[in-house]
Amino acid sequence: MKKKKHTICLVGCGMIGHVHAGEYMKHADRVDLYICDRDEALCRRMADKYSAAGIIPRFDAVLSDGRIEAVDICLPHHLHSETAMKALDAGKHVFIEKPLANSLEEADAMIEKARSTGLTLAVLENFRYEPAVDRAVELMARGVIGEPFMITIHEVSYAIEMTSRMKTYEWRMKSSTGGGGILFDRGVHLMAMANRLGGPVRSVYAVTRCPDRKWDVDETSVVTLVHENGIVTNIILSWNVRTPPEMPLMAVYGNGGSIVEVPEKRLPGHLQFEIGEIRVFSEIDKEYYVGVDREIVKGVQAYMKNLGDDDIPDESVEKSFASGISIDIVNGYAGYNVYNEAIKDFLECLETGRAPRVGGAEARSDIELVFAAYESARTGLPVEI
């Protein structure tokens, strides 16, 4: 017996809508995709490009269309809550791009509406689908790096130059539509990573800056999170760094080892942001330990002796200069794509009724940290969560 396809309407033909539509083509055997956008000509071009089942230019027609089982919302941030609430009221499951909403009040209303209707509310927060982060969380849980005490997260580039000239970014440059600046649009991803690696957060301190004023909102943010377990996370986020250096997107340091991203290697598909390799060092688990050549040990001891210290033991030199091993995420996850993984997860939710991997509660915890960071930047004080 032929399995019935899911009928999903993608709402919004902007940049991220094209990304979603391209991924749905990989699931043509499971999904009949419809396209909705108030620009009917754009709607038709997108439907043709991605072999969609049809177009429904008016959103109110989507809501009343009995064929449509779910909506995939790819609209500017300020439209997320209103659109999702209408869809849930109409009995449609909702798959929505990050961020969940432009305020915690909106987020809470969406979560409650999904709960009371029994419908699925899934959020495409792609950093929660990062295989390297999954691997880091698993290694930390096993105690491979001992007790974690510090996390660093960096995202620096000069993306502000091109994005300030792109039509698809115009609404992101204004607080009224984007909900904030770079700390919201990109920072929500980094907060998701921090939540996954460090666990629940106790307090947030942040400073935001707008060096070139190419956007109406922040272009640079520095954030310090203190997690409930005592781990400290430092986040540096800027789209205004000219000739940016190669910096690890993610690093976790423990009293017995470390997990550090290798910035030269990123996963295909979303290259700038997807981790392709991590280096793991552990004094506890020798699987992740590479010792030091004996000649190096002797050389260091000779150097220290010349400085007046002639009792530096071999073990001390070894600990100071030992290294770890690389874990290749690219080869281990050939063909992996965070957008495709999120869409597959949503389809499985529709088929089985299970909760999504990234639902309202998870997405809310990410934007909560962003809003706390903005409050801290405004007041100059830490904000308790």
N, C-alpha and C positions, 0 to 999 in steps of 0.2 A: 504493500500500500504506500503511495507517495505521501511523504510528510508535508503537512501544510506549512507554507512559508509565513514568516512574520512580516507584517506590513508596518513599516516605519517611515515617518515623514521627517526629513531633515529640514529644519527651519533656519534659514540664513545662508546666503550664497557668498559670503565673504571668504577671506583667506582660510580660516580654520574649517569652514564648511567644505571646501575643496579637499582638505586633508581627510575629513571623515568620509566624504563620498568616495574617495579613492580606495579607502579601506573596505567600504561596504561591497565594492566590486569583487573583493576576494571571497565574499560570502553570498554570491548571487544564487547559490542553491538553497540558501536559508532565508533570504530577505528579498521582499519586493520593496524597493526604495522609491519614495515619492519626494518631490522637492517643493518647498514653499519659500517664496520671497515676494515682497511687494513689487519688485521690479520683474514684471512677467517675462520680458525679453531675456533678462539675466537668468531667470528661472528655467526657461526653455533651453538656453545654451548649456547650462549646467546639467540638465536632465539628459540632453543629447550626449554630452561628453562622457558621462558616467553610466550610460545605458539604464537610466532610471525607468521605473514602471509608469511614471506620469508626473504631472505637476498639479499643485493646488495653490495658486498664487495668494489666496486670502487665508489668513490664519483662522478666522472664525469658521471658514469652510472645513479646515482640518479638524477643528474641534467637533463639528457636527457630522463628520464623515465616519460612518460605522465601520468602514474597512480598516481605518487606521488604528493600530493597536498601541503604538508608542510614538513619541516624538523625540528627536535628537536636536537639542537647542544649541545653535552656534551663532548667537547674537551678541551684541555689545553687553558689557557687564550690567548696565543699569536696567536692561530688559529681562534679565534672567528670572528674577523672582516673579514678576507679573506674568510672564509667559508660562513658566512652570506651574504656577498656581491655577491658571486657566486650564491647562492641560490636565492636571490632576482632577480638577472639578469635573472635567468632561470624561473622566474615566480612562485617561491615557497614561501609560507608563512614561517615565521621563528619564532620558539620558541627557546630561547637560555638561557643557564645557566648564572648566574651572574659570573663575572662582564660583563657588556655589551662589553667592549673593553679595550685594553691596553693603549689607549690615547684618549683625547677628539677629536682629529682630526679624528681618526677612528670612534668614536661614532657618530660624526656629519655626516660623510659620510654615515653611515648605516641608520641614521634617515632620511636623505634626500633621499636616495635610496628607502626606504619604502614609503615615502611620494609621490615621483614621480611615483612609480609603482602602488600605491594604495593597496599594500600588507600589511599584518599584521606583525609587529615586536613586539613580546612579550618577556619579560625577566622574568626568574624565580628568582626573588629576594624574598626569602621566608620570610624575616622579614617584608616585606610590606603586608604579609598575616596573621600576628600575630593577633589573636582575642583580646588579652589583650591590644595591642597597639591601636587597633580600639576603644576599650572601654575607654582607657585613653584619646584619642583624643576627644571622645564624651563628657566625663565628663568635660574636660577642656573647650570645646566649650560652655557648659551649665553654666560655671562659678562656678562649684562646689568647686573648690579649690581657688577661687579668681583669682588674677592676677599671673600667673606662672612667676617665676623669675630664677629658676635653675633646670637643669636636670642632673642627673648622670647616666652613662652607664658603667657597668663593665663586662668584660669577662676575667677571669683569670683561668688558669689551668696549668698542667704540660704536656700538649699534645705534646710539642716539643720532648719529649723522644721517644714516640712510632712513631710519624709521621716521625721522622728523619730516621727510619728504615723501613718505608713502601714504597714499589715500587710505589704505587699509588700517593705518595706525592713527588717523586723525582723531577718532573718538577716544583713543587711549591717552591722548595728550591732555585731556580735560578731566578734572575731578568729577564734574557733573555726570559724565558718561562712563568714564573708566573706573570711577570709585576711588582713585588714588593714582599714584605714579608707578615708577618701576618697582617700588616695594610691594605694590599690590599685584601688578600684572605678572612680574617675574618672581617676586618675593614669596608669593603663595606656594610656588613649587619648592623653594628652599625651606620654607616652614614645614612643608609636608615631609621633606627629607629629615629635618631636625626632629620632628615628632616621631618618625619611624626609628631613627637611630638612638635618640636620647630619651624617649618616653615623654610622659606628661611634663609640662612646663610650669614652674612656680612663679617666675617673674621675668619681665622683659624690660630692657633698657635700649633705647635707640636714638640715633642722630640721623637726620636726613638733610640732603643738600641738593641744590639745583645749579650746578656750576655755570652752564652755558645758557640756561633758560630757553632751551630749544623746545621743551615741553612746558606746559603751565603747571606741572606738578613735579615731584621729586625725580631726579635722575640718578642719585647716589644715596645709599643707605648703609649704615654700619649698625648691627644689632647684636646685643648680648642676651642670651637666654640662660637662665638658671633652671635646670630640670629638678623635679621633685626628688630624684635619686642623687642629687649633688653634682651631676655632670654640668659643665659649662660649655655652651656652644657659642662660637663667634662667627657671625655672618658678615661678609663684605660683598656688597652688591652694587655694581655701577655699570652703566652703559655709556660712561663718559671718560673712559680710560684710553688714551691714544697709545698705539702700539702696545697692547696689553701683553704682559708676560704670561708664559705658560704656568698656570697655577692649578694645584689639585682642586677639583670641584668639591671633593669630600675627603676628609681625613678624620680618623677616630684614634685617639691615643689612650692607652691603658697603662697600668703600672707593670704590665708584663709583656707589652707588645704594641703594635700599631697596625692600622689598615689605612692605606693611602692610595687615592686614585692616581693613575698614571695619565696625565692630561694629554699626552701625545696620541692617545688611542681612544677613539670614540666610536660608538655603535653607528652603523649606517642608518639612514632614515631620518634622524633628527640630530645630525652629526655634532653640532656645537654643544649639545646638552646631555647626550646619552653616554654613560660611562662604558668604556670598552675594556678596561684592564684595571685591576687593583694589585697593590703590592702588600703582602701580609708578612709581618715579622712577629715572632713569638719566642720568648724565653721559656715558655711553659710547654708548648707543643713543638717538638723538634721537627715536625713535618714542615714547619714554617720558619726554619732557622738555618741560616747559612753562616758558618764560622769564618774566622779570619786566618789567612795564611800565616804560618809560623814566622816567616821573615818579616811580615808587617808587625807582628807582636814584638819581636826583638828590636826592630827599628824604633818603635814607639818607646819602648823601655830605655833604649840608648839615648834617645832625645830627652826623655824626662830625667835621666841620670845627669846629663849635662846641665840641666836646670837645677840640680841639687836633690832630686827625688830618685833614689835608687832602690826603692822598695815597692814599686808598682807591680802587683801580681799579674800573672798571665790572665787570670779570670777577669780582672778589672779591664784590661785592654780588650779582651774578647768581647765583653759586654758593651764596650764603648763603640766598637767598630763592626760588630756582626750585622748582617743584613737579612732580609726575608726573601720570599719567593713571589713570583708574579702569577696571578690567576687571570687567564685570558677569557674575558667575557664574550668577545666577538666570536671566537671559535666555539665556545661552550653554548652559545645561544645563536647559532647561525640562523639568519632570517628573522630574528626577533624584532618586534616593532611595538612600542608601548601603546600606540593608538589601536593597533590591531588587537592587542591583548585586552584592552579595555572594552572594545566592541564585542569580542568573543565572550568576555565575562558578562556583559549586559545580555547578550543573546541566551546564555545559559541561565541567567536569572529568569528570563521570560519563559524558558522551557521547563525549568524545575521549580520555580517559585522561591528559590533560596535568596538570601540577602546578597547584595553586591559586595564585591571586594572593597570598593570605595563608595560608601553611601553618604547620607546626609551628615551623620555624626562625625565621620572621619574628615569630611570636607569642612565642616564647621570648625573643628579644632585647628585647622590650618589657617582659615581666615581670622579666627579669634586672635592668633598671635600677630597677624598683620595689623589688625585694628589696635591692639595693645601697643605695638611698636609706634604707630602714628600718634597715639595718645602720649607716649613717653617722649617722642620727639617734640611734641607741642608744649609739654610741661617742663621738660628737662629732668624728669624724675622717673625712677623705675615704676612699672605698673605690675601689680600683683594679679595673677590669673585666678 
